[in-house]
Amino acid sequence: MRDYLNWAKDILISARGQGGEARDGSFLELKNVSVSFGRLTAVDQVNLVIRQGDIAAIIGPNGAGKTTMLKLISGLLPLSQGEIWFKQRRLDKISPHHIASLGVTQVFQDIQLFSNMSILENVMVGCHVWTDAGFLSTGLKLPHAKAEEKEIMERAMSKLSLVGLEQKALAPPANLSWSEQKISGLARALAAEPDLLLLDEPYGGLMTSEIEKLSQLLLKLQQGGITILMVEQRTDEALEIANQVIILDSGAKVADAAPSEIQSNEHLIATYLGGRITEGGKLHYAASE
């Protein structure tokens, strides 16, 4: 287990607060952001501001550039043009592990838990964004390293308790349902103590009861001070909990508004949400008719 933890630390560790150049500004801001792959423009001159404490949802058709947007923010893809700012730091000039150390954590659609580690050990991996014990002190089991490992385990258990999986802490990932594995991945991300949580299709593959449970958990995280930016194909669920909805199409931003404004726009509903507004003003999705 220690080898995995040290490996994660080598990738992720950096003192929180270090990063690119600073300036006054909003919580998260994308300025004229574009990225191209050859002749394909995946994100096209997007300007976007995310307020601290909100849940923002990026929706749109397949191939719209939604997941690419998350990867640009977390530093996994380089920009072709533009700037990304987070808490007065410029993100597009620094590496992904520095971005993680600043408080930006991404949860991927493919959770990729370590199959030969317990759920608790998987969550402990996420803690190493904020630890500082080095390889030598850990290998020699020096007092600081031992105290830090104890704190890591306690912090990981607290995150599992937060998401309701403390009873599965010692189980291997294979013993958990798909929903529980997704929640475990979320707990691992929370162990990094993020200020901004990037979620790629968190509702994917979940049943109705599981979706409701996850929605309540995301609202709980928001109330706890975490800002959430999610990409989601299940637009009705995203609209129910989001404060801000961004619609992308062919890499371009076509709408950015509160859910109520999106739901009252017949063109947006017909084009991007697959539904319609009835004479009584009620929104009906095509899938429900």
HUTANOR-V940966 format. One record per residue. N is the residue number from 1. SS is DSSP state (hx for helix, st for strand, lp for the rest). PSI is psi as a letter, one per 20 degrees, with the letter a starting at -180 (* if undefined). NEAR is the number of other ideal C-beta (glycine too) atoms within 12 Angstrom. Layout:
# HUTANOR-V940966
n=N ss=SS psi=PSI near=NEAR
n=N ss=SS psi=PSI near=NEAR
This chain:
# HUTANOR-V940966
n=1 ss=lp psi=g near=22
n=2 ss=hx psi=h near=24
n=3 ss=hx psi=g near=17
n=4 ss=hx psi=g near=23
n=5 ss=hx psi=g near=36
n=6 ss=hx psi=h near=26
n=7 ss=hx psi=g near=18
n=8 ss=hx psi=h near=31
n=9 ss=hx psi=g near=34
n=10 ss=hx psi=h near=19
n=11 ss=hx psi=g near=21
n=12 ss=hx psi=h near=38
n=13 ss=lp psi=p near=31
n=14 ss=lp psi=q near=27
n=15 ss=lp psi=p near=16
n=16 ss=lp psi=p near=25
n=17 ss=lp psi=i near=16
n=18 ss=lp psi=q near=19
n=19 ss=lp psi=b near=31
n=20 ss=lp psi=a near=23
n=21 ss=lp psi=q near=16
n=22 ss=st psi=q near=18
n=23 ss=lp psi=r near=16
n=24 ss=lp psi=q near=11
n=25 ss=lp psi=a near=22
n=26 ss=lp psi=r near=21
n=27 ss=lp psi=g near=32
n=28 ss=st psi=p near=43
n=29 ss=st psi=p near=30
n=30 ss=st psi=p near=40
n=31 ss=st psi=o near=24
n=32 ss=st psi=l near=22
n=33 ss=st psi=p near=38
n=34 ss=st psi=q near=31
n=35 ss=st psi=p near=32
n=36 ss=st psi=q near=22
n=37 ss=st psi=n near=15
n=38 ss=lp psi=c near=8
n=39 ss=lp psi=i near=6
n=40 ss=st psi=p near=16
n=41 ss=st psi=o near=23
n=42 ss=st psi=h near=31
n=43 ss=st psi=p near=42
n=44 ss=st psi=n near=27
n=45 ss=st psi=l near=24
n=46 ss=st psi=p near=40
n=47 ss=st psi=p near=24
n=48 ss=st psi=p near=36
n=49 ss=st psi=p near=25
n=50 ss=st psi=p near=39
n=51 ss=lp psi=q near=22
n=52 ss=lp psi=p near=26
n=53 ss=lp psi=i near=22
n=54 ss=lp psi=r near=32
n=55 ss=st psi=o near=39
n=56 ss=st psi=p near=43
n=57 ss=st psi=p near=46
n=58 ss=st psi=p near=45
n=59 ss=st psi=r near=44
n=60 ss=lp psi=r near=37
n=61 ss=lp psi=r near=21
n=62 ss=lp psi=p near=15
n=63 ss=lp psi=j near=17
n=64 ss=lp psi=i near=31
n=65 ss=lp psi=j near=39
n=66 ss=hx psi=g near=41
n=67 ss=hx psi=h near=36
n=68 ss=hx psi=h near=34
n=69 ss=hx psi=g near=43
n=70 ss=hx psi=g near=45
n=71 ss=hx psi=h near=30
n=72 ss=hx psi=g near=42
n=73 ss=hx psi=g near=47
n=74 ss=lp psi=i near=41
n=75 ss=lp psi=j near=33
n=76 ss=lp psi=i near=25
n=77 ss=lp psi=q near=27
n=78 ss=lp psi=q near=24
n=79 ss=lp psi=q near=29
n=80 ss=lp psi=h near=23
n=81 ss=st psi=q near=23
n=82 ss=st psi=a near=28
n=83 ss=st psi=q near=27
n=84 ss=st psi=p near=46
n=85 ss=st psi=p near=36
n=86 ss=st psi=o near=42
n=87 ss=lp psi=l near=29
n=88 ss=lp psi=j near=20
n=89 ss=st psi=q near=33
n=90 ss=st psi=o near=27
n=91 ss=lp psi=h near=42
n=92 ss=lp psi=j near=35
n=93 ss=lp psi=j near=20
n=94 ss=lp psi=r near=26
n=95 ss=lp psi=r near=22
n=96 ss=hx psi=h near=28
n=97 ss=hx psi=h near=27
n=98 ss=hx psi=h near=29
n=99 ss=hx psi=g near=42
n=100 ss=hx psi=h near=42
n=101 ss=hx psi=h near=34
n=102 ss=lp psi=i near=40
n=103 ss=lp psi=k near=36
n=104 ss=st psi=o near=44
n=105 ss=st psi=p near=43
n=106 ss=st psi=p near=40
n=107 ss=st psi=o near=43
n=108 ss=lp psi=r near=25
n=109 ss=lp psi=h near=26
n=110 ss=lp psi=o near=16
n=111 ss=lp psi=g near=32
n=112 ss=lp psi=l near=19
n=113 ss=lp psi=q near=36
n=114 ss=lp psi=o near=28
n=115 ss=lp psi=h near=18
n=116 ss=lp psi=j near=13
n=117 ss=lp psi=q near=29
n=118 ss=st psi=r near=29
n=119 ss=hx psi=g near=39
n=120 ss=hx psi=g near=37
n=121 ss=hx psi=h near=35
n=122 ss=hx psi=g near=41
n=123 ss=hx psi=h near=45
n=124 ss=hx psi=h near=40
n=125 ss=hx psi=h near=41
n=126 ss=hx psi=i near=42
n=127 ss=hx psi=i near=41
n=128 ss=hx psi=j near=38
n=129 ss=hx psi=h near=38
n=130 ss=lp psi=j near=29
n=131 ss=lp psi=r near=38
n=132 ss=lp psi=j near=23
n=133 ss=lp psi=p near=29
n=134 ss=lp psi=r near=18
n=135 ss=hx psi=g near=20
n=136 ss=hx psi=g near=12
n=137 ss=hx psi=h near=21
n=138 ss=hx psi=g near=29
n=139 ss=hx psi=h near=16
n=140 ss=lp psi=i near=14
n=141 ss=lp psi=l near=16
n=142 ss=lp psi=q near=16
n=143 ss=hx psi=g near=13
n=144 ss=hx psi=g near=18
n=145 ss=hx psi=g near=25
n=146 ss=hx psi=g near=18
n=147 ss=hx psi=h near=18
n=148 ss=hx psi=h near=27
n=149 ss=hx psi=h near=29
n=150 ss=hx psi=g near=19
n=151 ss=hx psi=h near=22
n=152 ss=hx psi=g near=37
n=153 ss=hx psi=g near=27
n=154 ss=hx psi=g near=21
n=155 ss=hx psi=g near=30
n=156 ss=hx psi=g near=41
n=157 ss=hx psi=h near=29
n=158 ss=hx psi=h near=23
n=159 ss=hx psi=h near=40
n=160 ss=hx psi=h near=36
n=161 ss=hx psi=h near=21
n=162 ss=hx psi=h near=26
n=163 ss=hx psi=j near=38
n=164 ss=lp psi=k near=22
n=165 ss=lp psi=k near=37
n=166 ss=hx psi=h near=23
n=167 ss=hx psi=i near=16
n=168 ss=hx psi=j near=29
n=169 ss=lp psi=h near=31
n=170 ss=lp psi=j near=21
n=171 ss=lp psi=q near=24
n=172 ss=st psi=q near=21
n=173 ss=hx psi=h near=31
n=174 ss=hx psi=h near=18
n=175 ss=hx psi=i near=18
n=176 ss=lp psi=q near=28
n=177 ss=lp psi=r near=20
n=178 ss=hx psi=g near=22
n=179 ss=hx psi=g near=29
n=180 ss=hx psi=h near=33
n=181 ss=hx psi=g near=34
n=182 ss=hx psi=g near=38
n=183 ss=hx psi=h near=40
n=184 ss=hx psi=g near=45
n=185 ss=hx psi=h near=42
n=186 ss=hx psi=g near=45
n=187 ss=hx psi=h near=44
n=188 ss=hx psi=g near=43
n=189 ss=hx psi=h near=43
n=190 ss=hx psi=h near=40
n=191 ss=lp psi=h near=43
n=192 ss=lp psi=i near=45
n=193 ss=lp psi=l near=33
n=194 ss=lp psi=q near=39
n=195 ss=lp psi=h near=33
n=196 ss=st psi=p near=43
n=197 ss=st psi=p near=43
n=198 ss=st psi=p near=46
n=199 ss=st psi=p near=46
n=200 ss=st psi=o near=36
n=201 ss=lp psi=m near=32
n=202 ss=lp psi=h near=41
n=203 ss=lp psi=i near=36
n=204 ss=lp psi=p near=29
n=205 ss=lp psi=j near=20
n=206 ss=lp psi=q near=26
n=207 ss=lp psi=r near=16
n=208 ss=hx psi=g near=14
n=209 ss=hx psi=h near=12
n=210 ss=hx psi=h near=25
n=211 ss=hx psi=g near=26
n=212 ss=hx psi=g near=18
n=213 ss=hx psi=g near=26
n=214 ss=hx psi=g near=39
n=215 ss=hx psi=g near=31
n=216 ss=hx psi=h near=20
n=217 ss=hx psi=g near=34
n=218 ss=hx psi=h near=39
n=219 ss=hx psi=h near=21
n=220 ss=hx psi=g near=21
n=221 ss=hx psi=h near=36
n=222 ss=hx psi=g near=28
n=223 ss=hx psi=h near=17
n=224 ss=lp psi=j near=20
n=225 ss=lp psi=j near=19
n=226 ss=lp psi=p near=35
n=227 ss=st psi=p near=36
n=228 ss=st psi=p near=49
n=229 ss=st psi=o near=49
n=230 ss=st psi=q near=47
n=231 ss=st psi=p near=41
n=232 ss=lp psi=p near=42
n=233 ss=lp psi=h near=30
n=234 ss=lp psi=n near=30
n=235 ss=hx psi=h near=38
n=236 ss=hx psi=g near=30
n=237 ss=hx psi=g near=31
n=238 ss=hx psi=g near=40
n=239 ss=hx psi=h near=36
n=240 ss=hx psi=h near=25
n=241 ss=hx psi=i near=34
n=242 ss=lp psi=q near=40
n=243 ss=lp psi=h near=30
n=244 ss=st psi=p near=36
n=245 ss=st psi=p near=42
n=246 ss=st psi=p near=46
n=247 ss=st psi=p near=42
n=248 ss=st psi=q near=37
n=249 ss=st psi=p near=24
n=250 ss=lp psi=k near=23
n=251 ss=lp psi=i near=32
n=252 ss=st psi=q near=27
n=253 ss=st psi=p near=31
n=254 ss=st psi=i near=26
n=255 ss=st psi=q near=31
n=256 ss=st psi=o near=29
n=257 ss=st psi=r near=23
n=258 ss=lp psi=q near=21
n=259 ss=hx psi=h near=32
n=260 ss=hx psi=h near=16
n=261 ss=hx psi=h near=19
n=262 ss=hx psi=g near=34
n=263 ss=hx psi=i near=31
n=264 ss=lp psi=i near=20
n=265 ss=lp psi=o near=24
n=266 ss=hx psi=h near=18
n=267 ss=hx psi=g near=16
n=268 ss=hx psi=h near=30
n=269 ss=hx psi=g near=31
n=270 ss=hx psi=h near=16
n=271 ss=hx psi=g near=22
n=272 ss=hx psi=h near=33
n=273 ss=hx psi=i near=36
n=274 ss=lp psi=l near=22
n=275 ss=st psi=a near=26
n=276 ss=st psi=r near=24
n=277 ss=st psi=p near=20
n=278 ss=lp psi=r near=14
n=279 ss=lp psi=h near=7
n=280 ss=lp psi=j near=8
n=281 ss=lp psi=j near=13
n=282 ss=lp psi=q near=15
n=283 ss=st psi=p near=28
n=284 ss=st psi=p near=21
n=285 ss=st psi=q near=22
n=286 ss=hx psi=h near=16
n=287 ss=hx psi=h near=14
n=288 ss=hx psi=i near=13
n=289 ss=lp psi=* near=11
